[in-house]
Amino acid sequence: MKTFSADNRRLQIVLQPEPEGGFTVTVPALPGCITYGKDFNEALKMARDAASAYLEDMVAEGETLPSSALSFVGEIEVPSLAKVNA
């Protein structure tokens, strides 16, 4: 089991509930890093495992590791479909 320390990289994740149950998780700082868990806790574990493997591959390839430090999480408002079709 991997241990966590102050040197660990913090990455933002997005958990999307799925209609059939469980959560799909994406890591915006790691394009294509997507996983799934049948419940919230499993989704978090799967996200940690997927992000760790992704970062290990980046290190092996000599790539610069990304950070969420300059990322912003927010919302936008769009017109409702009723207003768009009116």
MOUR-V623125 format. One record per backbone hydrogen bond with DSSP energy under -1.0 kcal/mol. NH is the residue of the N-H (numbers start at 1). CO is the residue of the C=O. If there is no record, write none. Layout:
# MOUR-V623125
<<NH/CO> <NH/CO>>
This chain:
# MOUR-V623125
<<8/5> <14/26> <16/24> <18/22> <21/18> <23/37> <24/16> <25/35> <26/14> <27/33> <30/27> <33/30> <34/32> <35/25> <37/23> <43/39> <44/40> <45/41> <46/42> <47/43> <48/44> <49/45> <50/46> <51/47> <52/48> <53/49> <54/50> <55/51> <56/52> <57/53> <58/54> <59/55> <60/56> <61/57> <62/59> <63/58> <71/68> <84/80> <85/81>>
